Amino acid sequence: MNVHSPSSSKPKVLIVGAGLGGLTLAILLERAGLDYQIYEKSTTLKTPGGATALSPHILQAMEQLGLLEDLKKISKPTHGYEVFKEETDGQSLEAAGEFDISIQKSFTGYQTVVMQGSELHNLLLSRVPNHKIKYGKRVLSMSQETNNGVLIRTSDGATHQGDILIGCDGVYSAVRQSLYKSLAKEGVLPSSDAEDLKVSHMSFLGVTNPIDPAIAPCITDELGHCYVVIGKNKLQTWRCFTVPGNRICWRVDAQLQSSDFDKSDAFRNSVWDFEAINHMDESWRAFKIPLGPDGGYLTIGDLINYTPKEQISKTVLEEKLFTTWYNRRTVLLGDGTTNAMLDAVILANELYEIAEDATTENIQNAFKEYYKERYHHAKTDFEFSQRIAKITAGQTKTDIIVRKAVYTYMMTSFKPKSDPKLMCYRPQASFLPKIENRGSGGLDPQKESKRYQRATAGAAV
């Protein structure tokens, strides 16, 4: 095996994971002219059949990358979601509130869109050259030396070397686990990052085949309809989203107690599994959703009947915000859709800036700038998502009291809108021509690329 000698310019980037974050990063690095390779553990990509949403935070960058028009073809804009609660008799639903984000369009020029997650994944995948992704490459371990590059070992017995390693492989990231293990041995891993993940709930998701509009009239609307139903069993909620093609994405969440699983179960069950239908509680089929004709109801069972088995997935979801994002030549992207894609934008900007002089010191500075830019925003989004989740579906006594106060006593005035300060954060690639502000609201200033300014100035001469 040849000894890897890291270059002081044009670094080779190893990306682990071909999810939404990894593919977004690859598209950006492709446009930036950086050398990269993706290592994906699956032999063939399996993507979830459930819904996913992209907010204005990332849509401006999608336009900059030339993806917005194709994105519109596979998605529907949404003004938010309506919350219902199941009556104790299980025969009807009562409107409980609405989360209204309709202000987004005028403020930012963009509106949150909802789509089938696998179609978003396929769109991003279509923009990455085939030879840039190596499949069947499950990472077993990694090692790094400050001055001698980074190396990963994969389950097929191969080793792969580069200058920078980026973990984009999700909440159970093999890169994160290997990095944290080494940091723990050195005694420098924060205790909070060493703690076990907290499993919040188990979810089953699916997407139907096309449905007759007579059965669910609103599926033909241009606007995406999103509903959350809080079950009479306080440990269950379910959701549905209308997406293009007269289809409905659905999801059933069951909150888990610590006694319901162990670590190995959590790890195993977090893999998408098209046999998930065999593990669903039969009683869930009776759950009602406000999608029937003439104000009537469909059920989750109706949607399952319209859903191919291979489009049903099961996963165990966890909630945690890690504080250690990088060390030496290794850096991590966050989990989640929009956050992972935003991480990719900022990290690509920093890597572009040092690409002509990728010394050890410059790599470290790039990672520090990435963390400095993204951690606060990731933390704000994480906390905001937790608050909204508690209001809409939290099941502790406090959650129930707060929800009742909000939706019962404040409903006429309480339609939580996106915070204008948060909507001003819409970063773009610093090495591409900028998209102008499309809305009436502000746009946070962004650090300019000195390298790009030099390049464009030289081209203009």
N, C-alpha and C positions, 0 to 999 in steps of 0.2 A: 504494500500500500504506500502510495506516495505521501510524503508529509506535506500538509497544506501550508502554504505560506501566504498569509493574508496580504492583499494588495492595499497600497495607500491610496488607490483611486479605483473607481468603478467597482464597488463591492458586489460580491455575489450574495444574494438574499435567499435564505431558505424559509419558505412559508409552510407551516404545518397546519393542514385543514383547509378543505375546499368548501367551507360554508359561505354564508353571505359576507361575513367580514373578510375572509381570506380571498374570495373572488373580487370583492371591491378593491382590496389592496392590490391585487394582481393587475386589475384594469388600470389603476393609477400608476403603478410602477411601469407598466407597458408604455403608457403615455409619457412618463418621465424619462424613458430610455434607460432604466436600471435593469440589471441582470437578476433574474429570480427563477425559482423553481418551486412548485407546489407539491407537497407530499400528502396524499389523502389515504386514510386507513382503509376505506371501503374499496372493493374491487369494482363496483359500479355504484354510482351515487344514488342513495335513497333519500328522498326529501319528504318532509311532512306534508300531509294533505290539508292541513288546517289553514286558517286565515292568518295573514300577517298585514301589518300596516306600516306605511312610511309617512312620517310627518314632514312639514316644511323645513325642519332643521336639515334634512338631507336632500330634499327635492331640488334645491337650488344647485347643489353639486351634481345631481343626476342630470340636470339640464346642461350643465357645463360639460359633462362627459358625453353628451349626445344621446342619453338614454331616456329622456323624459317622454318623448312622443311614443316610443315603444312601451314605456311603462303605462301610459294612459290606455293603451289598447288592451292591457291585461288586468286593469283595475277599475274601481269606481271611487269617486270622491265621496267622503262622508262628512256629515255635520256633527258627528258624535255618536253617542249611543243612548238608548232608552233602557231604564231599569224597571223590572217588574218583580213582584214577589208572588210566590205560589200561595194560594189560600189554603187554610188548614185542611179543607176537605179534598184538596188535590184536583178539584174540578174546574177551577178558573184562576185567572191571574189578575193582580191588581197593580196598576201603574204606581211606581214608587218614586220616579224621578227621571231626570235627564242630564246627561253630561254634554254640554253644548260647546262646540268648537267652531261654529260657523264664522266667527270673527277672523279666522286665519286667512281667508282668501283676500279680504280687503287689506289686512295688515301686512301680509307677506307676499301676496301674489300667488300663493300656492294653497292647496287644501289637502289635508291628510287623505291618503288613498288606501283602500283595502283591497286585497287580492289573495288568491291562493298562493301559499308560500312557495310551492314547488315551481310555479310559473315565474316568480321573481328570481328564484335560483337559476332556472333555465335561461332567463334573459341575461343574467350576469355571466353565466357559463359560456354563452354564445360569443362573448366578447373576449374570451381568453383563448389564445392559441392552444390547440389540443396537445402539442408536444410539451407545453409548460406544466402539465399536470401528470404526475406519476401516481397510479392507483395501486391499491394493495400494499401501502407503505405505512403500516402501523408503527409509530415510534415507541421503542422500548426504553431508550435512555438517551441522554445527551451529555456532552461534556464541552467545556469551553476553557480556553486560556486567554488571558487578557491580550497577549501579543501573538497568539498562534491560531486564531480563528475558532470556529465552533464545529462540532461534529455530532451527528445524530446516528443512532443505530436503529434499524427497522426490523420487523418481525421476519422478513425474508432473508435475514443474515447480512444484508448490505449495510455499508456505512456511507454517509453523505456529508460533504464538508463545504463550508462557506465562511463568509465573514460576519454575517448577521443572521440570527435565528429569530423568527417571529412565530409565536404560538397563537394560532387562530382556531384552535380545536375545541372550543366550548368550555363549559363550566367544569367538566372533568378532564381538562386539558392534560395530556401526557407531558407536554413541555412544562406546564406549570408545576405538575407534581414532581417532575425530575428536578426542576430548578429549586423548588421549595425544600426538597429533601436535602439538596446540597447546602442550601443556606441554613437549614436547621442544624446540620452537622457543624457548620462554622459558628453557630450560635448567634446569627444575625437576622434570623427570620422573626418578625414581630409575632407576638403570641396570638394576636387576633387572626393572623393569616394561617396560623398552625391549627386553629380550631376546626372541627368538623363542619361540613356544610349543613345547613338547617333545611331539611326537606319540608316544603310547605304543602304541596298537594300532588296528587296523581291526576293526569289529564288524559282523556281520550279525544282524538280529533279526527275529522273526516271532511270530505267534500263530495257532494252528490253529483250524479250525472245530471244532465239538463232535466228540468222539471216543467211540467205543463203549467203555464201561467194561470190557468183556471184553478189550480190547486194552491198556488202561492202568488197572488196577483202582483205583489210589489217587486218581484224579482226582475221584472222588465224595466223598472225605473232606472234612470241614469244615475241617480244617487244611491250610494250603498247604504243599506239599512242594517244597523247593528243593535242587537238586543242582548241584555243580560237578565237572567231570571234567577232569583234567590229562592232556593227550595225550602219547603216546610221543614225538611230535615236540615238543620242548620250547618251541616258539614258538606252540603252539596250546592253547587251553582252550575248553570249551563248557559251557553251563549250561541248565537247564530249570526251570520254575516252574509248578505247577498253579494255575489261577485259576478263578473261578466259570464255570459253563456247560459243564463237562466239556471245558475247553480247556487247552492247554499253551502258555505263552510260552517261546520258546527263543532262544538266543544263541550265536554262534560268534565267538571272539576270536582274531585272528592278530596277534601282536606284530610291529611293523615296525622295521626298521633305517633309519637316516638315508638310505641309498641307495635306499630303496623308494619315495620320493616327493619332491616339491618343494613349496614354499609354495603355489603355485597349486593343485596337486592336493589338498593338505590342505584348503584353503578350499573348493574345489568339492565334494569328496567328503563334507564335513561336512553337506551338505544331505540330508534324507531323500529316498530315491530308490526308488520302487516297482519299478524295473527292476533292482534289486540282484541278483535271482536269476541274472541273466545274467552276473554277475561272480563268482559263487561257484565255488570250486574243486570240481570234480565228486567228488574223492576225499573231501571232507568229508561226503558223504552216508552214508558207512560208519561215522561216529563213533557209538559206542554210548552209550546212556544207561540208567540203572537204573530203567526204568519199565514193563518188560514184565510179562506175567502169570507167576505161579509163579516169581518170582525171575529171570525172563529179561530180555532187553534189547530195547528199541526202538532205532532209529537216528535220527540227525538227518535222514536221507533220508525216513524214515517221517513225521516231523513236517512236513517240507517238502511232502510229498504231501498232507497235510491242511490246508496253509496257502494261502489265496488269495494270488496274486501281489501284489495291492495291499497286503497285510499284511506284506510283507517289506521291510525297510529296510537301508540300508548307511550307515555313518558312520565317520569317523576321529575318534578320541578323543584329547584332550590333557590334560596334567596341569600345572596351574600355579596358585599362589595369588598374586594381585596384591596389592600393598600400597597402591596409590593408588585410593581408592574415591570420592572426590568432589573437586570444585573449583568454587568460586563457587556457581553455581546448578544444577550438574549433579552427579548422584550415581548410583552403579551398584549393581545387585543382583548377587549371586554366581550361579554356575552350579550345576547339580545340583538334585535335587528337593527334599529336606527343607531343605537349606541356603538355597536361594532363597526358599522359603516362610517360613522363620524370618527371613530378612532383611526380607521384606515386612512381617511382624508388627512388628518393632522400628522399621522406618522409618515405618510408618503411625502408630505411637505418637508418634514425635517430630514428625511433620507435624501431627497432631491438636493437639498441645500449642501450636504456634505459629500455628494456622490463623486466629486472631482478630487476630494482629499479625505478619504475615509480612514483617517488615522484612528487609533484606539481612543484617543482623547475626544476627537470629533464625534465618534459614534456615541460615546457616553453623554456628551453634551446634547446630541440630538434626542436621545432617550429622555434626558432630563426636561428638555423643552416640551416634548410630547406629553409627558406626565403633568407638567405644570399647566399646560393648556387644557388637558382633558379631565383631570381628576375632579376638579370642582364641578364641572358640568355633569359628569357621570354620577357624582354623589347627589347633586340636586335632582337629577332625573330619577335616580333610585329611590330617594326619599319621597318624591312626588308620586311615583307609581305605587309605593307602599300606602300612602295616605288615601289615594283614590281607591285602591283595592280594599282597604278597610271600610271605606264609606259604602262601596257598592256590594261587597260580599264578605266582609269580615264577620267572624262568628263568635268572638268573645262577647261577654256581657257588655263591656264598654263599647265595642264596635256596634252592637245592636242598638244601644241607647243613642249613640251619635247618629247612626243612620236614621233612626226614627225621628230624631230632632230635625235633621236636615231635610228629609223628604216629606215629613208630615207637617211640620210647623213652618218651614221656610220655603216650601216648594214654589210659591208664587214668585219669589224673588231669587231663589237659589238655582242658577244655571251656571255652574262653574265654567268659566272660560279660560282659554290658554293665557297664561301670564304674558303680557306684552314684552316684559324684560326677557323672558325665556325665548320668545319667538324671534328676538333680534339676533340670536345666535344661529347663523346659517353659514358655516365655513365652506370655503371652496378650495380647489387645488391652486396653490400659489404659483405653479409653473405653467398654467394655461390661461388664455384670455378670460377675464372675469365676466360673469353674468351680472348685469345691472340690477339694482333693487327693483323688484316688480310691484311692491306694495306701498301703502301710505305710511307704514311704520318704519322704524329705524332699522339699521343693520350694524351689528357690532363691528368695529374696526378690526382688521385682520393683519397680522404681521406679513409684510411684503417679503418676497424672495429676492435677496440681493443677487443671487446667481441668475435668476430669470431676468432681472432688470439689466444685468450686464449683457445677457444674450440678446435681448430685444433691442438694446441700445446699439449693439454691434451690428445687428441685422439691418437697422435703420440707416446706418452710415453708407 
